[in-house]
Amino acid sequence: MQRLLDGYRRFREDTWPQQRARFEALAAEGQRPRTMIIACSDSRVDPQMIFASAPGELFIVRNVANLVPPYMPDAAFHGTSAAVEFAVRVLGVRDLVVMGHALCGGIRALREGVPAEAGDFIAGWINIAARALDAGLRCDTPEAAQEACEHEAVRISIANLLTFPWVAEAVAAGALALHGAHFGVATGRLVLMDAQGRFAPA
């Protein structure tokens, strides 16, 4: 905790004076981000840093393996779905990016099995991407299979987003664009998914 407090004090001394006007405007006018990012909770993958964005520019939700479940408006708890609903229906974002990443522990757990001490929630959650395992079967190395499954999980989440009726309607109307991306932790490179589901450098 002390490290966090030290960081906060540096923020107050250095960043806050430079960004004060921006924060005051955001407080007075509210947020109007153009883009939502669905990213992994992995501590090595920070969307705001990767996209060099300032406060107020990105609406971000992070979860294990950057997954989006299918549309299921029931009495269960749906944190990611709630964030998507708020971003699309209330904030009116124009772009929604699902960003996977290399070395994803959630995808590794899908491929190799969930650690015994993490069986309460993770196994059910990553099962959203169970179909991604098929992509890895065509690969010659474990590294290639890992990346193929990471890419496929992004495709699955994009497809699941289109099961939300108001997402599909916004896309059809040209009011919302869906994007898939994948970030290389070791390389710092971003690849984007094209209309055919293939990933190429940004």
Stockholm file with secondary structure:
# STOCKHOLM 1.0

chainA/1-202         MQRLLDGYRRFREDTWPQQRARFEALAAEGQRPRTMIIACSDSRVDPQMIFASAPGELFIVRNVANLVPPYMPDAAFHGTSAAVEFAVRVLGVRDLVVMGHALCGGIRALREGVPAEAGDFIAGWINIAARALDAGLRCDTPEAAQEACEHEAVRISIANLLTFPWVAEAVAAGALALHGAHFGVATGRLVLMDAQGRFAPA
#=GR chainA/1-202 SS CHHHHHHHHHIIIIIHHHHHHHHHHHHHHCCCCSEEEEEECCTTCCHHHHTTCCTTSEEEEEEGGGCCCCCCCSSSCCHHHHHHHIIIIIICCSEEEEEEETTCHHHHHHHHCCCGGGCSSHHHHHGGGGGGHHHHTTCSSHHHHHHHHHHHHHHHHHHHHTTSHHHHHHHHTTSCEEEEEEECTTTCCEEEECTTSCEEEC
#=GC SS_cons         CHHHHHHHHHIIIIIHHHHHHHHHHHHHHCCCCSEEEEEECCTTCCHHHHTTCCTTSEEEEEEGGGCCCCCCCSSSCCHHHHHHHIIIIIICCSEEEEEEETTCHHHHHHHHCCCGGGCSSHHHHHGGGGGGHHHHTTCSSHHHHHHHHHHHHHHHHHHHHTTSHHHHHHHHTTSCEEEEEEECTTTCCEEEECTTSCEEEC
//
